[in-house]
Amino acid sequence: MESIVKLKDIATNMYLEPAEETNLRPAPQVAPCGQVVTSRNSPNQQDALGISHAVMPGGKTMPMLKTLLTSACERNCFYCPFRAGR
């Protein structure tokens, strides 16, 4: 499987990850069947793939791929499959 295809597969759930940016996009719409509804006119393909632009101390920006390092969680939210007490 190609890297871009893998990124597109995991990008549908990127809204679940906490973000440090202030301009957060709203969570995508989910159809009754559980499928994420995507619009044909997405704002930016890089943003949809989890590529974020970090601001460096000198003011320059650097593209960074935001990834989930682990699925372990310290919280014990009963509804979450990644909770601490599973």
N, C-alpha and C positions, 0 to 999 in steps of 0.2 A: 504494500500500500504506500502511495506517495505521501510525502510530508504534508503537502497542501491539503490532500484529502483527509488526512488525520486531523489537521488543525480545523478543517471545516466541520468534522464530526464532533469535536469537543467544544467548538465555538458556540453551539446552541445552548450550552449550560454555563457559559462564562458569566452570565448575570448573577449566578449564585455566589461567585467569589467576591470578597470584599475588595473594593478598589480605593486607591488613595487619591484619585482624581476628584475634582470638584464637579466636573460636568458629567455626571452619571447619566447614562441612557436609561430609560424606563425598561422594566422587565418585558420580554417579548410576550406576545399573546399566545396562549396555549389553547388548542382546539379541544373539544370534549373527548376526543380519542387519545389525548395526551401528546399529540404532535405539535411542535412549535411552529406557529404560523410565521412565515418570512415574507417580507415585502420584496417586490421586484426591484425597487429603487433603494437599495441599502446605501447608507451614507458613505462608507469607505470600506473597501474590502480588507484593508489592513486592520482597521479597528474591529471588524467582525471576526478576525482571526486571533485576536488577543495581542496584537502588536501595539505597545504603548510607547509614547515618546517621553523619555525621562529628561528633565531639565538639569543640565550640568551646572556646576558653580560659576562657570564663565558665561552662562546664558545660552550656550549651545544646547541643542537637543540630540538625544541619541535613541534610536529605536531599540526597544527591548521586548522580548517575547515573555509574556506573563504566563507562567505555568503553575500547575498545582504540584507542589513538592511531595505532599503526603495527604492521605485521606484520613489520617488519625486526627481526632478532635478531643479537646480537653473538656468540652461541655457534654452534658448528658441529656440532650433534648430527645424526648421519647419518640418523636416523629422521624428523626433523622437516622438514616442507615449507617452513618459514620460516627455515631455517638460513642462516648467513652466506655459505657457499660454494655456494649453489645456482646 
